[in-house]
């Protein structure tokens, strides 16, 4: 099992110094770079010693799949540009959260909505597959989306998508919010290809720590029982005092939890 950390492109050195194996960076940030900035970042990434296997944030959260002005063609071109860049950096996977983007409008027929979202996802997968990148659908809590909230729901959705470049993942926060049993990680282990973690309590995402009062061990035990040996990324978008200090404590703590859960 390896450990990653969410961050911006400017935080590579801090993520490495904290002791993580990988950085999960923002797809849109990478795509928006001009060519000179991208070339410089490639050099920095190469010398960082970090893996960049996963990029998040494929489509901005402000987009709405059911809006009249949503342009799938535009976002497929966006995906193609970003995937070309990300793949050169070693990217092999992109989580697909986009909770509000994929939420179904009130009164919209669910079967029609599912088919519409499946078409979008399948189209994205087709672009990403050309670059060797897997799209993993992230089950989200009800505060983030009203569609695809649990692994069983995503498993059914994957049948609708019917594309080899599509799988799923797990996130401790969202499993807690939906009260989804951790045993589902094992039950759906064939589709769980990535994992996120943070302190799941409250609205802010903090680094997990040994003294924060939450028991993370069952999550790691469920992952190990399922035979999961991939990347576990910390999605901490808030800090209490200092990013590097909290990140370093977290990285060491997660490694201890991983060993303890075996």
VEXTOR-492429 format. One line per field, with one value per atom (N, C-alpha, C): residue number from 1; residue in three letters; z negated, x negated, y negated. Coordinates in pm, whole numbers. Example, Ala and Ser with C-alpha at 12.3 -4.5 7.8 and 13.67 -1.06 7.14 Angstrom:
<nukes>
i 1|1|1|2|2|2 $
aa ala|ala|ala|ser|ser|ser $
pz -780|-780|-780|-708|-714|-787 $
px -1319|-1230|-1320|-1285|-1367|-1290 $
py 569|450|330|225|106|-3 $
</nukes>
This chain:
<nukes>
i 1|1|1|2|2|2|3|3|3|4|4|4|5|5|5|6|6|6|7|7|7|8|8|8|9|9|9|10|10|10|11|11|11|12|12|12|13|13|13|14|14|14|15|15|15|16|16|16|17|17|17|18|18|18|19|19|19|20|20|20|21|21|21|22|22|22|23|23|23|24|24|24|25|25|25|26|26|26|27|27|27|28|28|28|29|29|29|30|30|30|31|31|31|32|32|32|33|33|33|34|34|34|35|35|35|36|36|36|37|37|37|38|38|38|39|39|39|40|40|40|41|41|41|42|42|42|43|43|43|44|44|44|45|45|45|46|46|46|47|47|47|48|48|48|49|49|49|50|50|50|51|51|51|52|52|52|53|53|53|54|54|54|55|55|55|56|56|56|57|57|57|58|58|58|59|59|59|60|60|60|61|61|61|62|62|62|63|63|63|64|64|64|65|65|65|66|66|66|67|67|67|68|68|68|69|69|69|70|70|70|71|71|71|72|72|72|73|73|73|74|74|74|75|75|75|76|76|76|77|77|77|78|78|78|79|79|79|80|80|80|81|81|81|82|82|82|83|83|83|84|84|84|85|85|85|86|86|86|87|87|87|88|88|88|89|89|89|90|90|90|91|91|91|92|92|92|93|93|93|94|94|94|95|95|95|96|96|96|97|97|97|98|98|98|99|99|99|100|100|100|101|101|101|102|102|102|103|103|103|104|104|104|105|105|105|106|106|106|107|107|107|108|108|108|109|109|109|110|110|110|111|111|111|112|112|112|113|113|113|114|114|114|115|115|115|116|116|116|117|117|117|118|118|118|119|119|119|120|120|120|121|121|121|122|122|122|123|123|123|124|124|124|125|125|125|126|126|126|127|127|127|128|128|128|129|129|129|130|130|130|131|131|131|132|132|132|133|133|133|134|134|134|135|135|135|136|136|136|137|137|137|138|138|138|139|139|139|140|140|140|141|141|141|142|142|142|143|143|143|144|144|144|145|145|145|146|146|146|147|147|147|148|148|148|149|149|149|150|150|150|151|151|151|152|152|152|153|153|153|154|154|154|155|155|155|156|156|156|157|157|157|158|158|158|159|159|159|160|160|160|161|161|161|162|162|162|163|163|163|164|164|164|165|165|165|166|166|166|167|167|167|168|168|168|169|169|169|170|170|170|171|171|171|172|172|172|173|173|173|174|174|174|175|175|175|176|176|176|177|177|177|178|178|178|179|179|179|180|180|180|181|181|181|182|182|182|183|183|183|184|184|184|185|185|185|186|186|186|187|187|187|188|188|188|189|189|189|190|190|190|191|191|191|192|192|192|193|193|193|194|194|194|195|195|195|196|196|196|197|197|197|198|198|198|199|199|199|200|200|200|201|201|201|202|202|202|203|203|203|204|204|204|205|205|205|206|206|206|207|207|207|208|208|208|209|209|209|210|210|210|211|211|211|212|212|212|213|213|213|214|214|214|215|215|215|216|216|216|217|217|217|218|218|218|219|219|219|220|220|220|221|221|221|222|222|222|223|223|223|224|224|224|225|225|225|226|226|226|227|227|227|228|228|228|229|229|229|230|230|230|231|231|231|232|232|232|233|233|233|234|234|234|235|235|235|236|236|236|237|237|237|238|238|238|239|239|239|240|240|240|241|241|241|242|242|242|243|243|243|244|244|244|245|245|245|246|246|246|247|247|247|248|248|248|249|249|249|250|250|250|251|251|251|252|252|252|253|253|253|254|254|254|255|255|255|256|256|256|257|257|257|258|258|258|259|259|259|260|260|260|261|261|261|262|262|262 $
aa unk|unk|unk|unk|unk|unk|unk|unk|unk|unk|unk|unk|unk|unk|unk|unk|unk|unk|unk|unk|unk|unk|unk|unk|unk|unk|unk|unk|unk|unk|unk|unk|unk|unk|unk|unk|unk|unk|unk|unk|unk|unk|unk|unk|unk|unk|unk|unk|unk|unk|unk|unk|unk|unk|unk|unk|unk|unk|unk|unk|unk|unk|unk|unk|unk|unk|unk|unk|unk|unk|unk|unk|unk|unk|unk|unk|unk|unk|unk|unk|unk|unk|unk|unk|unk|unk|unk|unk|unk|unk|unk|unk|unk|unk|unk|unk|unk|unk|unk|unk|unk|unk|unk|unk|unk|unk|unk|unk|unk|unk|unk|unk|unk|unk|unk|unk|unk|unk|unk|unk|unk|unk|unk|unk|unk|unk|unk|unk|unk|unk|unk|unk|unk|unk|unk|unk|unk|unk|unk|unk|unk|unk|unk|unk|unk|unk|unk|unk|unk|unk|unk|unk|unk|unk|unk|unk|unk|unk|unk|unk|unk|unk|unk|unk|unk|unk|unk|unk|unk|unk|unk|unk|unk|unk|unk|unk|unk|unk|unk|unk|unk|unk|unk|unk|unk|unk|unk|unk|unk|unk|unk|unk|unk|unk|unk|unk|unk|unk|unk|unk|unk|unk|unk|unk|unk|unk|unk|unk|unk|unk|unk|unk|unk|unk|unk|unk|unk|unk|unk|unk|unk|unk|unk|unk|unk|unk|unk|unk|unk|unk|unk|unk|unk|unk|unk|unk|unk|unk|unk|unk|unk|unk|unk|unk|unk|unk|unk|unk|unk|unk|unk|unk|unk|unk|unk|unk|unk|unk|unk|unk|unk|unk|unk|unk|unk|unk|unk|unk|unk|unk|unk|unk|unk|unk|unk|unk|unk|unk|unk|unk|unk|unk|unk|unk|unk|unk|unk|unk|unk|unk|unk|unk|unk|unk|unk|unk|unk|unk|unk|unk|unk|unk|unk|unk|unk|unk|unk|unk|unk|unk|unk|unk|unk|unk|unk|unk|unk|unk|unk|unk|unk|unk|unk|unk|unk|unk|unk|unk|unk|unk|unk|unk|unk|unk|unk|unk|unk|unk|unk|unk|unk|unk|unk|unk|unk|unk|unk|unk|unk|unk|unk|unk|unk|unk|unk|unk|unk|unk|unk|unk|unk|unk|unk|unk|unk|unk|unk|unk|unk|unk|unk|unk|unk|unk|unk|unk|unk|unk|unk|unk|unk|unk|unk|unk|unk|unk|unk|unk|unk|unk|unk|unk|unk|unk|unk|unk|unk|unk|unk|unk|unk|unk|unk|unk|unk|unk|unk|unk|unk|unk|unk|unk|unk|unk|unk|unk|unk|unk|unk|unk|unk|unk|unk|unk|unk|unk|unk|unk|unk|unk|unk|unk|unk|unk|unk|unk|unk|unk|unk|unk|unk|unk|unk|unk|unk|unk|unk|unk|unk|unk|unk|unk|unk|unk|unk|unk|unk|unk|unk|unk|unk|unk|unk|unk|unk|unk|unk|unk|unk|unk|unk|unk|unk|unk|unk|unk|unk|unk|unk|unk|unk|unk|unk|unk|unk|unk|unk|unk|unk|unk|unk|unk|unk|unk|unk|unk|unk|unk|unk|unk|unk|unk|unk|unk|unk|unk|unk|unk|unk|unk|unk|unk|unk|unk|unk|unk|unk|unk|unk|unk|unk|unk|unk|unk|unk|unk|unk|unk|unk|unk|unk|unk|unk|unk|unk|unk|unk|unk|unk|unk|unk|unk|unk|unk|unk|unk|unk|unk|unk|unk|unk|unk|unk|unk|unk|unk|unk|unk|unk|unk|unk|unk|unk|unk|unk|unk|unk|unk|unk|unk|unk|unk|unk|unk|unk|unk|unk|unk|unk|unk|unk|unk|unk|unk|unk|unk|unk|unk|unk|unk|unk|unk|unk|unk|unk|unk|unk|unk|unk|unk|unk|unk|unk|unk|unk|unk|unk|unk|unk|unk|unk|unk|unk|unk|unk|unk|unk|unk|unk|unk|unk|unk|unk|unk|unk|unk|unk|unk|unk|unk|unk|unk|unk|unk|unk|unk|unk|unk|unk|unk|unk|unk|unk|unk|unk|unk|unk|unk|unk|unk|unk|unk|unk|unk|unk|unk|unk|unk|unk|unk|unk|unk|unk|unk|unk|unk|unk|unk|unk|unk|unk|unk|unk|unk|unk|unk|unk|unk|unk|unk|unk|unk|unk|unk|unk|unk|unk|unk|unk|unk|unk|unk|unk|unk|unk|unk|unk|unk|unk|unk|unk|unk|unk|unk|unk|unk|unk|unk|unk|unk|unk|unk|unk|unk|unk|unk|unk|unk|unk|unk|unk|unk|unk|unk|unk|unk|unk|unk|unk|unk|unk|unk|unk|unk|unk|unk|unk|unk|unk|unk|unk|unk|unk|unk|unk|unk|unk|unk|unk|unk|unk|unk|unk|unk|unk|unk|unk|unk|unk|unk|unk|unk|unk|unk|unk|unk|unk|unk|unk|unk|unk|unk|unk|unk|unk|unk|unk|unk|unk|unk|unk|unk|unk|unk|unk|unk $
pz 0|0|0|85|91|48|17|-37|41|71|148|71|125|60|166|143|228|216|323|317|449|450|573|632|754|820|745|670|596|466|430|302|315|431|450|348|327|236|93|53|-82|-97|5|0|-8|68|63|-74|-123|-252|-365|-351|-454|-459|-351|-352|-272|-187|-102|21|81|202|329|318|437|406|509|498|591|538|620|651|773|812|891|920|984|1136|1199|1344|1415|1366|1432|1418|1304|1288|1391|1414|1513|1654|1684|1818|1850|1747|1769|1789|1762|1776|1922|1943|2078|2100|2222|2256|2179|2158|2086|1940|1879|1739|1726|1820|1817|1831|1920|1939|1811|1745|1619|1510|1508|1407|1430|1555|1586|1529|1540|1485|1333|1271|1126|1080|1150|1113|1126|1231|1254|1145|1094|991|849|836|702|637|718|662|624|652|620|739|710|814|842|966|1005|1080|1016|1080|1092|1006|998|1002|1088|1091|1065|983|952|1014|1003|1051|1202|1264|1409|1470|1411|1459|1343|1364|1255|1193|1061|988|1026|1089|1127|1247|1320|1437|1393|1479|1453|1579|1565|1681|1744|1666|1716|1756|1754|1796|1948|1999|2144|2208|2131|2189|2162|2109|2090|2227|2257|2386|2365|2397|2382|2474|2593|2688|2630|2565|2504|2397|2312|2202|2246|2358|2413|2467|2527|2573|2455|2353|2228|2170|2168|2115|2199|2329|2418|2394|2382|2359|2225|2120|1988|1976|2039|2033|2101|2211|2279|2187|2117|2024|1903|1843|1722|1749|1863|1893|1907|1956|1968|1830|1731|1593|1516|1582|1519|1470|1505|1459|1522|1437|1484|1439|1358|1300|1268|1289|1254|1182|1056|986|1048|1048|1100|988|922|819|884|905|976|924|790|726|774|768|812|963|1035|1181|1219|1151|1188|1114|1022|948|1043|1013|1099|1057|1148|1114|1063|973|917|1029|1027|1125|1253|1270|1391|1380|1482|1474|1447|1345|1301|1409|1477|1580|1694|1733|1839|1792|1667|1611|1607|1562|1554|1693|1793|1929|1979|1944|1985|1920|1791|1720|1770|1794|1846|1981|2065|2195|2178|2087|2061|2010|1912|1853|1956|2036|2139|2239|2275|2368|2308|2180|2112|2106|2075|2067|2201|2307|2439|2469|2429|2448|2360|2233|2138|2172|2225|2257|2361|2449|2550|2487|2362|2291|2175|2172|2068|1931|1924|1796|1765|1643|1595|1524|1549|1477|1364|1241|1128|1068|1069|1018|866|806|661|602|519|447|352|351|272|173|62|-37|14|-51|-3|-3|-83|-81|47|113|235|362|356|476|437|524|501|589|651|740|724|718|702|567|460|324|258|313|250|356|311|403|476|411|486|599|572|675|791|759|866|944|876|945|1050|1016|1113|1227|1191|1293|1391|1343|1431|1537|1504|1602|1713|1674|1771|1860|1800|1876|1972|1921|2002|2079|2004|2066|1984|2047|1972|1902|1939|1877|1762|1699|1589|1471|1351|1228|1116|992|879|775|661|552|422|314|185|116|34|-40|-179|-283|-419|-455|-419|-453|-398|-273|-210|-259|-290|-346|-483|-559|-689|-671|-575|-555|-508|-433|-386|-477|-580|-670|-592|-489|-410|-486|-497|-570|-502|-583|-529|-462|-498|-435|-285|-241|-97|-16|-80|-10|37|-50|-13|83|60|146|290|305|439|475|423|440|587|672|814|882|827|890|810|687|603|643|708|761|697|607|545|413|322|191|144|83|21|-129|-201|-345|-394|-497|-574|-704|-794|-914|-868|-878|-817|-895|-1010|-1093|-1052|-1058|-1024|-875|-839|-698|-640|-724|-676|-670|-571|-553|-612|-723|-790|-774|-792|-794|-912|-891|-1003|-1092|-1222|-1315|-1430|-1500|-1609|-1730|-1741|-1859|-1828|-1711|-1676|-1725|-1786|-1846|-1754|-1631|-1540|-1517|-1507|-1487|-1338|-1277|-1134|-1104|-1208|-1188|-1112|-1143|-1069|-917|-875|-731|-670|-737|-686|-693|-795|-805|-690|-656|-544|-412|-394|-272|-262|-370|-369|-351|-417|-404|-260|-190|-49|44|-11|72|144|98|164|130|232|207|292|330|414|333|391|333|243|123|34|26|74|80|-27|-96|-196|-126|-136|-76|-185|-229|-333|-266|-258|-194|-295|-424|-531|-624|-685|-786|-915|-1024|-1153|-1184|-1154|-1180|-1069|-1039|-943|-853|-722|-627|-644|-644|-646|-774|-887|-1015|-1020|-981|-986|-882|-765|-661|-702|-762|-803|-914|-1013|-1118|-1058|-962|-898|-820|-739|-658|-744|-852|-943|-1011|-1050|-1118|-1027|-903|-809|-784|-778|-759|-879|-997|-1118|-1115|-1076|-1068|-967|-855|-753|-804|-873|-929|-1037|-1118|-1228|-1177|-1061|-1011|-940|-916|-842|-928 $
px -84|0|-88|-51|-124|-30|-93|-15|-38|73|67|131|113|167|221|341|394|306|300|226|229|167|152|15|-5|-133|-247|-219|-324|-362|-287|-311|-388|-443|-514|-624|-705|-819|-772|-662|-609|-553|-484|-426|-537|-642|-756|-824|-845|-912|-831|-699|-612|-622|-673|-692|-590|-516|-420|-489|-424|-476|-429|-315|-248|-174|-154|-73|46|165|286|320|291|302|430|452|576|564|653|652|670|762|789|672|602|483|377|360|263|304|431|482|473|487|488|349|243|107|76|1|-50|-167|-214|-315|-445|-485|-610|-598|-484|-462|-455|-388|-378|-515|-597|-731|-813|-802|-874|-823|-691|-635|-678|-687|-732|-872|-958|-1093|-1088|-1006|-992|-935|-834|-771|-869|-949|-1046|-1150|-1189|-1293|-1237|-1104|-1044|-1054|-1059|-1060|-923|-818|-682|-614|-527|-442|-329|-287|-172|-72|-37|49|194|235|377|392|482|522|671|713|855|908|1041|1102|1110|1159|1164|1246|1362|1453|1488|1488|1518|1655|1662|1785|1901|1871|1978|2058|2004|2075|2195|2295|2414|2448|2447|2468|2606|2701|2837|2871|2772|2793|2798|2877|2891|2760|2675|2550|2430|2454|2344|2302|2173|2121|2029|2077|1995|1874|1890|1779|1666|1702|1600|1522|1594|1527|1451|1489|1410|1276|1278|1153|1065|1128|1058|993|1067|1017|901|913|807|678|688|569|504|587|533|479|547|502|366|346|217|106|133|33|14|125|117|50|80|20|-131|-181|-326|-392|-311|-361|-341|-283|-266|-126|-30|107|168|233|302|448|489|623|675|805|870|1001|1015|1143|1248|1371|1482|1581|1567|1661|1770|1738|1828|1970|1984|2112|2229|2214|2324|2341|2232|2241|2334|2322|2397|2529|2559|2685|2803|2907|3025|3124|3166|3263|3394|3458|3585|3687|3755|3858|3809|3677|3622|3633|3682|3693|3557|3550|3422|3358|3436|3379|3319|3387|3335|3210|3210|3094|2973|2996|2887|2827|2913|2864|2784|2829|2758|2620|2613|2485|2394|2451|2370|2310|2384|2332|2213|2225|2115|1993|2014|1903|1837|1916|1860|1777|1824|1750|1617|1618|1494|1398|1451|1368|1300|1373|1318|1198|1208|1095|978|1007|900|831|905|847|736|747|643|510|515|393|360|429|402|449|554|604|741|756|881|962|1092|1183|1249|1239|1299|1410|1531|1648|1645|1653|1647|1788|1826|1953|1943|2045|2043|2159|2138|2243|2354|2470|2587|2568|2475|2449|2378|2313|2237|2312|2399|2472|2594|2694|2812|2810|2694|2685|2550|2553|2433|2367|2435|2389|2315|2329|2266|2203|2119|2056|2157|2262|2360|2426|2454|2514|2418|2292|2193|2175|2178|2163|2273|2395|2505|2483|2434|2410|2302|2200|2093|2145|2248|2309|2375|2430|2493|2389|2278|2169|2107|2082|2031|1905|1806|1679|1563|1463|1352|1265|1279|1197|1265|1361|1436|1443|1418|1424|1475|1441|1489|1378|1414|1318|1397|1327|1393|1334|1414|1374|1435|1352|1401|1509|1489|1586|1725|1729|1859|1922|1840|1895|1957|1895|1952|2083|2087|2206|2326|2301|2412|2434|2349|2353|2338|2254|2226|2130|2160|2069|1934|1828|1693|1672|1754|1742|1772|1838|1866|1737|1631|1503|1459|1477|1444|1544|1672|1776|1762|1714|1701|1554|1467|1324|1281|1357|1319|1328|1406|1418|1350|1305|1241|1094|1061|926|849|913|848|918|851|910|871|966|943|967|902|922|901|974|950|1027|1021|1102|1247|1332|1465|1567|1529|1623|1624|1739|1748|1742|1751|1754|1615|1519|1383|1304|1217|1138|998|970|841|759|628|541|578|589|605|481|502|390|417|314|332|405|412|473|602|662|782|911|899|1016|1100|1054|1130|1054|1128|1066|1063|946|931|895|863|814|914|1045|1139|1138|1113|1105|987|872|754|771|837|862|952|1050|1139|1063|975|894|803|735|644|720|834|914|959|982|1023|906|786|668|621|668|632|488|406|267|228|328|304|274|312|283|397|363|459|419|505|473|548|476|536|594|725|792|817|709|717|709|821|825|824|816|807|693|632|528|564|518|544|441|314|209|105|44|-67|-58|-61|-44|-152|-279|-387|-386|-368|-367|-255|-135|-20|-31|-83|-99|-201|-311|-416|-367|-296|-239|-141|-62|38|-27|-127|-192|-249|-314|-372|-263|-156|-44|25|48|114|31|-100|-186|-177|-169|-153|-18|86|218|219|153|148|80|-29|-100|-18|49|128|248|299|421|397|270|241|267 $
py 119|0|-125|-222|-348|-461|-575|-686|-814|-880|-1003|-1117|-1237|-1356|-1452|-1503|-1607|-1731|-1808|-1932|-2005|-2121|-2198|-2169|-2212|-2189|-2256|-2361|-2433|-2361|-2258|-2191|-2061|-2033|-1906|-1885|-1986|-1970|-1945|-2009|-1988|-1847|-1799|-1665|-1560|-1581|-1489|-1494|-1615|-1631|-1569|-1567|-1509|-1357|-1297|-1152|-1074|-1142|-1071|-1013|-915|-851|-920|-986|-1037|-1167|-1247|-1368|-1355|-1379|-1379|-1524|-1566|-1706|-1732|-1860|-1902|-1899|-1826|-1809|-1944|-2025|-2153|-2250|-2243|-2327|-2290|-2161|-2115|-2158|-2143|-2173|-2322|-2406|-2551|-2610|-2533|-2587|-2620|-2729|-2751|-2655|-2647|-2546|-2565|-2689|-2714|-2672|-2705|-2667|-2516|-2451|-2305|-2240|-2292|-2235|-2247|-2361|-2381|-2289|-2269|-2180|-2036|-1996|-1859|-1834|-1932|-1919|-1908|-1993|-1990|-1856|-1807|-1681|-1565|-1567|-1461|-1453|-1568|-1571|-1558|-1557|-1554|-1416|-1311|-1176|-1126|-1203|-1164|-1097|-1003|-949|-1047|-1053|-1136|-1047|-938|-839|-883|-976|-1013|-1165|-1211|-1352|-1360|-1455|-1473|-1601|-1620|-1743|-1750|-1644|-1637|-1751|-1777|-1881|-1973|-2104|-2199|-2171|-2190|-2159|-2250|-2363|-2456|-2406|-2308|-2256|-2170|-2166|-2085|-2005|-1873|-1786|-1803|-1852|-1865|-2009|-2095|-2233|-2241|-2334|-2350|-2395|-2462|-2512|-2421|-2300|-2206|-2151|-2164|-2119|-2000|-1881|-1762|-1770|-1823|-1834|-1917|-2027|-2114|-2038|-1966|-1899|-1775|-1717|-1608|-1660|-1778|-1839|-1877|-1932|-1963|-1838|-1728|-1601|-1549|-1561|-1514|-1591|-1723|-1806|-1771|-1763|-1734|-1593|-1498|-1359|-1341|-1412|-1405|-1454|-1561|-1615|-1525|-1482|-1400|-1267|-1207|-1076|-1085|-1198|-1216|-1227|-1259|-1267|-1137|-1037|-907|-877|-962|-941|-816|-736|-615|-611|-712|-706|-846|-865|-991|-961|-1003|-988|-1079|-1031|-1109|-1131|-1246|-1286|-1370|-1498|-1590|-1578|-1585|-1555|-1639|-1771|-1856|-1850|-1827|-1814|-1700|-1589|-1469|-1455|-1546|-1537|-1548|-1472|-1468|-1576|-1662|-1768|-1709|-1781|-1736|-1718|-1604|-1577|-1513|-1500|-1441|-1288|-1220|-1073|-1009|-927|-872|-785|-704|-617|-699|-805|-893|-965|-1007|-1077|-983|-861|-763|-738|-727|-704|-823|-943|-1066|-1072|-1045|-1049|-938|-821|-709|-743|-813|-853|-948|-1043|-1137|-1062|-975|-900|-810|-742|-653|-734|-852|-938|-981|-1016|-1054|-936|-818|-697|-668|-690|-661|-752|-878|-971|-929|-902|-869|-738|-643|-513|-526|-623|-645|-683|-729|-769|-674|-559|-460|-502|-582|-634|-575|-526|-469|-575|-581|-670|-592|-641|-571|-656|-602|-673|-672|-789|-801|-808|-710|-724|-843|-927|-1049|-1053|-1121|-1138|-1226|-1221|-1296|-1448|-1500|-1644|-1685|-1590|-1619|-1586|-1484|-1444|-1361|-1364|-1279|-1155|-1129|-1014|-945|-813|-729|-756|-715|-742|-626|-504|-388|-298|-208|-113|-26|27|104|23|-104|-189|-211|-233|-251|-122|-8|120|137|100|107|7|-111|-215|-171|-102|-55|42|116|205|123|9|-80|-146|-187|-250|-149|-30|82|42|-5|-45|11|71|130|27|-98|-203|-272|-204|-264|-168|-219|-139|-229|-195|-275|-289|-345|-371|-385|-407|-429|-551|-614|-733|-722|-722|-704|-805|-932|-1036|-1003|-967|-943|-814|-714|-591|-619|-708|-745|-821|-912|-996|-915|-809|-724|-604|-591|-476|-346|-351|-232|-142|-14|77|86|83|94|229|326|458|453|345|331|317|270|260|398|496|633|693|664|721|672|548|490|467|553|533|535|600|607|471|378|247|136|165|62|51|-59|-76|-191|-265|-379|-406|-478|-507|-646|-715|-846|-836|-924|-930|-1073|-1112|-1233|-1215|-1312|-1307|-1328|-1225|-1234|-1316|-1365|-1440|-1587|-1649|-1791|-1816|-1942|-1979|-2004|-2035|-2059|-1929|-1919|-1799|-1821|-1754|-1766|-1638|-1651|-1534|-1444|-1313|-1221|-1224|-1207|-1205|-1113|-1067|-971|-1026|-1158|-1219|-1293|-1267|-1345|-1279|-1161|-1099|-1013|-991|-905|-775|-666|-534|-501|-514|-487|-341|-266|-129|-41|-48|38|14|-108|-138|-64|-70|0|150|197|341|389|308|342|343|246|240|362|394|510|641|653|775|794|682|688|715|717|739|614|498|373|336|314|275|155|76|-42|-166|-277|-408|-453|-502|-566|-713|-800|-942|-1020|-1106|-1194|-1316|-1332|-1447|-1551|-1613|-1716|-1853|-1921|-2051|-2166|-2131|-2231|-2193|-2291|-2267|-2338|-2281|-2344|-2452|-2425|-2524|-2528|-2412|-2412|-2288|-2309|-2200|-2094|-2134|-2037|-1955|-2020|-1948|-1845|-1887|-1798|-1686|-1720|-1620|-1514|-1557|-1463|-1370|-1423|-1339|-1238|-1286|-1200|-1086|-1118|-1016|-904|-941|-841|-760|-827|-761|-659|-697|-607|-481|-496|-380|-286|-343|-258|-185|-259|-196|-82|-104|-1|126|107|223|291|212|267|346|306|369|501|535|659|782 $
</nukes>
